[in-house]
Amino acid sequence: MSPSPDEPALSVRGLSKSYGDRCVVGPLDFALAPGSVTGLLGGNGAGKTTTIGMVMGLIEPTAGSIRVFGHDLLRERYAVLGRMNFESPYVDLPHRLTVRQNLRVFGMLYDVADIEAKIAELAEALALGDLLDRQTGRLSAGQKTRVAIAKALVNDPQLLLLDEPTASLDPDTADWVRGRLEAHRAAHNCAILLASHNMGEVERLCDRVLMLKQGAIVDDDSPASLLARYGRDTLEEVFLDVARGRVGTA
């Protein structure tokens, strides 16, 4: 099922998460259009991973709503989980399973119709052919990232959540991964929410940036508009302005 161009892939309203008396995220309000790429930026502890965890359904919000393709995630998650996926280099796949076995397991979880054909397609697209029958735990960091990307794309998601997808990769491998993500977005009109500390990556991939500080959105605009308003040449400089409490010039 293709997402309606008029229906947000993701809509978050009043979303917050507290632990005891301490609010760590929110309230947040934002929506992602199909085919858009939105960067979620902020320093360590700003709430990026917690926000993604709530959108994935892994962390229960304290308040607010999350709607994915029009469905309430908390009440109708099984109507939309098959249209979503997630990737982070900080989340390991089972080390003792081979790459093929890992992809087969996740393909079954996502009810992929012909998982063997899909594995072959991903192996060709992501240069995994020589790795399929190797134990995942014996791969290099770059190889594991390619396998994690394959896992994230196994169900052709229309909403993709990425948490530092190219962390610790060399520039060539990171550029290659970004190219694969761009190709998937274009082919499937996929909305992407990208948490990253790599400002060059955000400038390349994102058409919109949400700036988080202490769990709250403090700015929301396109990269070009942010650069113009803060009077800066790079998003890294904008990031530092936000982190250090300097306000935009406009």
Helices and strands as residue ranges (DSSP letters): E 10-19, E 22-32, E 37-41, H 48-56, E 63-68, E 71-72, H 77-80, G 81-83, E 84-87, H 99-109, H 115-125, G 136-138, H 141-153, E 159-163, H 171-188, E 191-195, H 199-205, E 208-213, E 216-221, H 223-230, H 235-243
